[in-house]
């Protein structure tokens, strides 16, 4: 389990510096400062569904563990 968590952490750490902007968005942004802002916005929009799913999964496991301990 620890190896799996460590592997996921390493993969996520390696992807932090990636550019999430397509060529059309970069050309439309024009200036480099606006392009950085659009790039960060794309990353935030991309991360939101994953965070919601992770919270739902953690909530499910917490509920299941609590229900199992109440039955004992």
N, CA, C and O atoms as CSV, one atom per row, in Angstrom:
chain,resi,resn,atom,element,x,y,z
A,1,UNK,N,N,0.832,-1.193,0.000
A,1,UNK,CA,C,0.000,0.000,0.000
A,1,UNK,C,C,0.875,1.254,0.000
A,1,UNK,O,O,0.599,2.215,-0.718
A,2,UNK,N,N,1.925,1.230,0.809
A,2,UNK,CA,C,2.826,2.381,0.877
A,2,UNK,C,C,3.524,2.597,-0.456
A,2,UNK,O,O,3.732,3.736,-0.876
A,3,UNK,N,N,3.886,1.505,-1.121
A,3,UNK,CA,C,4.533,1.629,-2.429
A,3,UNK,C,C,3.600,2.278,-3.442
A,3,UNK,O,O,4.030,3.087,-4.264
A,4,UNK,N,N,2.329,1.922,-3.382
A,4,UNK,CA,C,1.343,2.479,-4.312
A,4,UNK,C,C,1.168,3.979,-4.077
A,4,UNK,O,O,1.128,4.760,-5.028
A,5,UNK,N,N,1.066,4.376,-2.817
A,5,UNK,CA,C,0.919,5.796,-2.487
A,5,UNK,C,C,2.167,6.564,-2.901
A,5,UNK,O,O,2.069,7.670,-3.432
A,6,UNK,N,N,3.338,5.983,-2.662
A,6,UNK,CA,C,4.585,6.633,-3.054
A,6,UNK,C,C,4.670,6.787,-4.566
A,6,UNK,O,O,5.096,7.832,-5.058
A,7,UNK,N,N,4.272,5.769,-5.302
A,7,UNK,CA,C,4.292,5.832,-6.763
A,7,UNK,C,C,3.343,6.908,-7.280
A,7,UNK,O,O,3.700,7.660,-8.188
A,8,UNK,N,N,2.156,6.991,-6.724
A,8,UNK,CA,C,1.197,8.022,-7.132
A,8,UNK,C,C,1.753,9.406,-6.808
A,8,UNK,O,O,1.609,10.332,-7.606
A,9,UNK,N,N,2.379,9.554,-5.655
A,9,UNK,CA,C,2.982,10.837,-5.291
A,9,UNK,C,C,4.093,11.246,-6.240
A,9,UNK,O,O,4.194,12.415,-6.611
A,10,UNK,N,N,4.918,10.306,-6.632
A,10,UNK,CA,C,6.008,10.609,-7.567
A,10,UNK,C,C,5.448,11.003,-8.925
A,10,UNK,O,O,5.920,11.965,-9.530
A,11,UNK,N,N,4.452,10.279,-9.411
A,11,UNK,CA,C,3.854,10.604,-10.711
A,11,UNK,C,C,3.220,11.988,-10.679
A,11,UNK,O,O,3.383,12.769,-11.617
A,12,UNK,N,N,2.498,12.295,-9.602
A,12,UNK,CA,C,1.886,13.624,-9.487
A,12,UNK,C,C,2.945,14.707,-9.391
A,12,UNK,O,O,2.773,15.789,-9.953
A,13,UNK,N,N,4.027,14.437,-8.697
A,13,UNK,CA,C,5.105,15.414,-8.572
A,13,UNK,C,C,5.800,15.691,-9.893
A,13,UNK,O,O,6.229,16.817,-10.146
A,14,UNK,N,N,5.915,14.681,-10.734
A,14,UNK,CA,C,6.564,14.856,-12.026
A,14,UNK,C,C,5.710,15.648,-13.001
A,14,UNK,O,O,6.241,16.260,-13.928
A,15,UNK,N,N,4.411,15.648,-12.810
A,15,UNK,CA,C,3.527,16.324,-13.759
A,15,UNK,C,C,3.244,17.778,-13.389
A,15,UNK,O,O,2.515,18.459,-14.111
A,16,UNK,N,N,3.804,18.269,-12.278
A,16,UNK,CA,C,3.508,19.643,-11.867
A,16,UNK,C,C,4.010,20.683,-12.865
A,16,UNK,O,O,3.373,21.722,-13.034
A,17,UNK,N,N,5.115,20.432,-13.515
A,17,UNK,CA,C,5.677,21.423,-14.419
A,17,UNK,C,C,5.150,21.356,-15.841
A,17,UNK,O,O,5.614,22.115,-16.692
A,18,UNK,N,N,4.214,20.493,-16.128
A,18,UNK,CA,C,3.701,20.352,-17.489
A,18,UNK,C,C,2.828,21.543,-17.884
A,18,UNK,O,O,2.168,22.154,-17.045
A,19,UNK,N,N,2.841,21.846,-19.143
A,19,UNK,CA,C,2.004,22.912,-19.674
A,19,UNK,C,C,0.652,22.327,-20.059
A,19,UNK,O,O,0.587,21.304,-20.740
A,20,UNK,N,N,-0.430,22.975,-19.624
A,20,UNK,CA,C,-1.764,22.459,-19.900
A,20,UNK,C,C,-2.481,23.315,-20.929
A,20,UNK,O,O,-3.711,23.366,-20.950
A,21,UNK,N,N,-1.733,23.976,-21.765
A,21,UNK,CA,C,-2.335,24.926,-22.682
A,21,UNK,C,C,-2.169,24.450,-24.117
A,21,UNK,O,O,-1.084,24.037,-24.525
A,22,UNK,N,N,-3.244,24.512,-24.867
A,22,UNK,CA,C,-3.139,24.129,-26.270
A,22,UNK,C,C,-2.571,25.294,-27.083
A,22,UNK,O,O,-2.474,26.417,-26.587
A,23,UNK,N,N,-2.207,25.025,-28.305
A,23,UNK,CA,C,-1.601,26.035,-29.162
A,23,UNK,C,C,-2.570,27.181,-29.434
A,23,UNK,O,O,-2.157,28.341,-29.454
A,24,UNK,N,N,-3.838,26.881,-29.642
A,24,UNK,CA,C,-4.830,27.923,-29.927
A,24,UNK,C,C,-4.972,28.870,-28.739
A,24,UNK,O,O,-5.068,30.084,-28.922
A,25,UNK,N,N,-4.985,28.330,-27.532
A,25,UNK,CA,C,-5.117,29.189,-26.350
A,25,UNK,C,C,-3.887,30.066,-26.187
A,25,UNK,O,O,-4.007,31.239,-25.834
A,26,UNK,N,N,-2.713,29.516,-26.438
A,26,UNK,CA,C,-1.478,30.299,-26.302
A,26,UNK,C,C,-1.469,31.459,-27.305
A,26,UNK,O,O,-1.085,32.575,-26.958
A,27,UNK,N,N,-1.883,31.202,-28.519
A,27,UNK,CA,C,-1.915,32.255,-29.536
A,27,UNK,C,C,-2.962,33.313,-29.193
A,27,UNK,O,O,-2.740,34.500,-29.432
A,28,UNK,N,N,-4.087,32.901,-28.643
A,28,UNK,CA,C,-5.138,33.857,-28.287
A,28,UNK,C,C,-4.723,34.711,-27.104
A,28,UNK,O,O,-5.106,35.878,-27.017
A,29,UNK,N,N,-3.947,34.146,-26.193
A,29,UNK,CA,C,-3.522,34.899,-25.010
A,29,UNK,C,C,-2.508,35.968,-25.378
A,29,UNK,O,O,-2.523,37.057,-24.805
A,30,UNK,N,N,-1.638,35.678,-26.314
A,30,UNK,CA,C,-0.681,36.667,-26.771
A,30,UNK,C,C,0.469,36.865,-25.804
A,30,UNK,O,O,1.511,36.227,-25.951
A,31,UNK,N,N,0.304,37.725,-24.828
A,31,UNK,CA,C,1.381,38.045,-23.894
A,31,UNK,C,C,1.681,36.857,-22.989
A,31,UNK,O,O,0.804,36.043,-22.698
A,32,UNK,N,N,2.917,36.772,-22.555
A,32,UNK,CA,C,3.342,35.646,-21.715
A,32,UNK,C,C,2.651,35.663,-20.353
A,32,UNK,O,O,2.347,34.599,-19.813
A,33,UNK,N,N,2.398,36.831,-19.791
A,33,UNK,CA,C,1.764,36.893,-18.467
A,33,UNK,C,C,0.317,36.411,-18.530
A,33,UNK,O,O,-0.150,35.730,-17.617
A,34,UNK,N,N,-0.388,36.759,-19.595
A,34,UNK,CA,C,-1.755,36.263,-19.742
A,34,UNK,C,C,-1.761,34.764,-20.017
A,34,UNK,O,O,-2.653,34.052,-19.556
A,35,UNK,N,N,-0.776,34.286,-20.761
A,35,UNK,CA,C,-0.693,32.860,-21.058
A,35,UNK,C,C,-0.470,32.060,-19.783
A,35,UNK,O,O,-1.019,30.968,-19.635
A,36,UNK,N,N,0.328,32.587,-18.860
A,36,UNK,CA,C,0.557,31.897,-17.585
A,36,UNK,C,C,-0.743,31.835,-16.789
A,36,UNK,O,O,-1.048,30.808,-16.184
A,37,UNK,N,N,-1.507,32.916,-16.783
A,37,UNK,CA,C,-2.785,32.935,-16.074
A,37,UNK,C,C,-3.783,31.945,-16.645
A,37,UNK,O,O,-4.471,31.248,-15.899
A,38,UNK,N,N,-3.861,31.883,-17.965
A,38,UNK,CA,C,-4.769,30.931,-18.608
A,38,UNK,C,C,-4.320,29.504,-18.305
A,38,UNK,O,O,-5.142,28.622,-18.057
A,39,UNK,N,N,-3.015,29.293,-18.329
A,39,UNK,CA,C,-2.467,27.976,-18.044
A,39,UNK,C,C,-2.837,27.515,-16.636
A,39,UNK,O,O,-3.246,26.369,-16.449
A,40,UNK,N,N,-2.699,28.378,-15.664
A,40,UNK,CA,C,-3.055,28.033,-14.286
A,40,UNK,C,C,-4.553,27.786,-14.155
A,40,UNK,O,O,-4.966,26.891,-13.419
A,41,UNK,N,N,-5.367,28.561,-14.853
A,41,UNK,CA,C,-6.808,28.358,-14.828
A,41,UNK,C,C,-7.209,27.004,-15.372
A,41,UNK,O,O,-8.099,26.346,-14.833
A,42,UNK,N,N,-6.549,26.590,-16.446
A,42,UNK,CA,C,-6.823,25.275,-17.025
A,42,UNK,C,C,-6.469,24.175,-16.032
A,42,UNK,O,O,-7.207,23.199,-15.899
A,43,UNK,N,N,-5.349,24.324,-15.336
A,43,UNK,CA,C,-4.947,23.317,-14.350
A,43,UNK,C,C,-5.939,23.246,-13.199
A,43,UNK,O,O,-6.262,22.150,-12.739
A,44,UNK,N,N,-6.429,24.381,-12.722
A,44,UNK,CA,C,-7.422,24.377,-11.640
A,44,UNK,C,C,-8.715,23.705,-12.090
A,44,UNK,O,O,-9.294,22.912,-11.347
A,45,UNK,N,N,-9.167,24.016,-13.293
A,45,UNK,CA,C,-10.390,23.396,-13.801
A,45,UNK,C,C,-10.223,21.895,-14.001
A,45,UNK,O,O,-11.175,21.132,-13.839
A,46,UNK,N,N,-9.026,21.481,-14.350
A,46,UNK,CA,C,-8.767,20.065,-14.554
A,46,UNK,C,C,-8.715,19.323,-13.213
A,46,UNK,O,O,-9.128,18.166,-13.139
A,47,UNK,N,N,-8.218,19.964,-12.165
A,47,UNK,CA,C,-8.043,19.301,-10.872
A,47,UNK,C,C,-9.348,19.174,-10.093
A,47,UNK,O,O,-9.477,18.258,-9.281
A,48,UNK,N,N,-10.305,20.046,-10.308
A,48,UNK,CA,C,-11.530,20.058,-9.507
A,48,UNK,C,C,-12.299,18.732,-9.541
A,48,UNK,O,O,-12.661,18.240,-8.473
A,49,UNK,N,N,-12.567,18.131,-10.690
A,49,UNK,CA,C,-13.303,16.859,-10.673
A,49,UNK,C,C,-12.550,15.736,-9.951
A,49,UNK,O,O,-13.163,14.888,-9.303
A,50,UNK,N,N,-11.223,15.738,-10.067
A,50,UNK,CA,C,-10.440,14.720,-9.374
A,50,UNK,C,C,-10.523,14.895,-7.861
A,50,UNK,O,O,-10.599,13.911,-7.125
A,51,UNK,N,N,-10.509,16.127,-7.400
A,51,UNK,CA,C,-10.623,16.379,-5.961
A,51,UNK,C,C,-12.000,15.973,-5.436
A,51,UNK,O,O,-12.107,15.423,-4.340
A,52,UNK,N,N,-13.036,16.236,-6.201
A,52,UNK,CA,C,-14.385,15.846,-5.785
A,52,UNK,C,C,-14.494,14.322,-5.716
A,52,UNK,O,O,-15.061,13.784,-4.765
A,53,UNK,N,N,-13.961,13.633,-6.708
A,53,UNK,CA,C,-14.016,12.170,-6.703
A,53,UNK,C,C,-13.180,11.592,-5.562
A,53,UNK,O,O,-13.587,10.609,-4.944
A,54,UNK,N,N,-12.038,12.173,-5.277
A,54,UNK,CA,C,-11.207,11.699,-4.173
A,54,UNK,C,C,-11.933,11.890,-2.845
A,54,UNK,O,O,-11.889,11.007,-1.989
A,55,UNK,N,N,-12.598,13.027,-2.660
A,55,UNK,CA,C,-13.350,13.266,-1.428
A,55,UNK,C,C,-14.502,12.281,-1.302
A,55,UNK,O,O,-14.771,11.793,-0.205
A,56,UNK,N,N,-15.184,11.981,-2.395
A,56,UNK,CA,C,-16.288,11.015,-2.353
A,56,UNK,C,C,-15.778,9.619,-2.020
A,56,UNK,O,O,-16.410,8.894,-1.252
A,57,UNK,N,N,-14.652,9.242,-2.586
A,57,UNK,CA,C,-14.072,7.932,-2.313
A,57,UNK,C,C,-13.630,7.822,-0.858
A,57,UNK,O,O,-13.892,6.811,-0.206
A,58,UNK,N,N,-12.968,8.845,-0.347
A,58,UNK,CA,C,-12.559,8.840,1.057
A,58,UNK,C,C,-13.776,8.802,1.983
A,58,UNK,O,O,-13.761,8.105,2.998
A,59,UNK,N,N,-14.813,9.536,1.644
A,59,UNK,CA,C,-16.031,9.515,2.436
A,59,UNK,C,C,-16.682,8.143,2.450
A,59,UNK,O,O,-17.185,7.700,3.482
A,60,UNK,N,N,-16.673,7.473,1.312
A,60,UNK,CA,C,-17.246,6.134,1.228
A,60,UNK,C,C,-16.477,5.158,2.121
A,60,UNK,O,O,-17.076,4.394,2.878
A,61,UNK,N,N,-15.135,5.190,2.025
A,61,UNK,CA,C,-14.335,4.283,2.848
A,61,UNK,C,C,-14.480,4.601,4.333
A,61,UNK,O,O,-14.510,3.691,5.161
A,62,UNK,N,N,-14.570,5.875,4.671
A,62,UNK,CA,C,-14.772,6.267,6.069
A,62,UNK,C,C,-16.118,5.746,6.572
A,62,UNK,O,O,-16.208,5.214,7.678
A,63,UNK,N,N,-17.158,5.901,5.761
A,63,UNK,CA,C,-18.496,5.423,6.119
A,63,UNK,C,C,-18.507,3.906,6.299
A,63,UNK,O,O,-19.079,3.388,7.258
A,64,UNK,N,N,-17.875,3.211,5.374
A,64,UNK,CA,C,-17.846,1.749,5.439
A,64,UNK,C,C,-17.097,1.252,6.675
A,64,UNK,O,O,-17.528,0.303,7.329
A,65,UNK,N,N,-15.977,1.897,6.989
A,65,UNK,CA,C,-15.220,1.499,8.178
A,65,UNK,C,C,-16.005,1.795,9.451
A,65,UNK,O,O,-15.991,1.000,10.391
A,66,UNK,N,N,-16.684,2.929,9.482
A,66,UNK,CA,C,-17.466,3.296,10.656
A,66,UNK,C,C,-18.656,2.347,10.841
A,66,UNK,O,O,-18.981,1.967,11.965
A,67,UNK,N,N,-19.296,1.971,9.743
A,67,UNK,CA,C,-20.421,1.053,9.797
A,67,UNK,C,C,-19.970,-0.331,10.266
A,67,UNK,O,O,-20.674,-0.992,11.029
A,68,UNK,N,N,-18.796,-0.764,9.808
A,68,UNK,CA,C,-18.272,-2.065,10.182
A,68,UNK,C,C,-17.892,-2.086,11.663
A,68,UNK,O,O,-18.128,-3.085,12.342
A,69,UNK,N,N,-17.306,-0.999,12.173
A,69,UNK,CA,C,-16.920,-0.962,13.581
A,69,UNK,C,C,-18.147,-0.852,14.491
A,69,UNK,O,O,-18.109,-1.320,15.630
A,70,UNK,N,N,-19.227,-0.245,14.009
A,70,UNK,CA,C,-20.455,-0.153,14.803
A,70,UNK,C,C,-21.137,-1.522,14.903
A,70,UNK,O,O,-21.800,-1.818,15.897
A,71,UNK,N,N,-20.973,-2.349,13.877
A,71,UNK,CA,C,-21.593,-3.670,13.884
A,71,UNK,C,C,-20.889,-4.618,14.843
A,71,UNK,O,O,-21.494,-5.570,15.336
A,72,UNK,N,N,-19.608,-4.359,15.109
A,72,UNK,CA,C,-18.849,-5.247,16.015
A,72,UNK,C,C,-19.137,-4.994,17.435
A,72,UNK,O,O,-18.577,-5.659,18.307
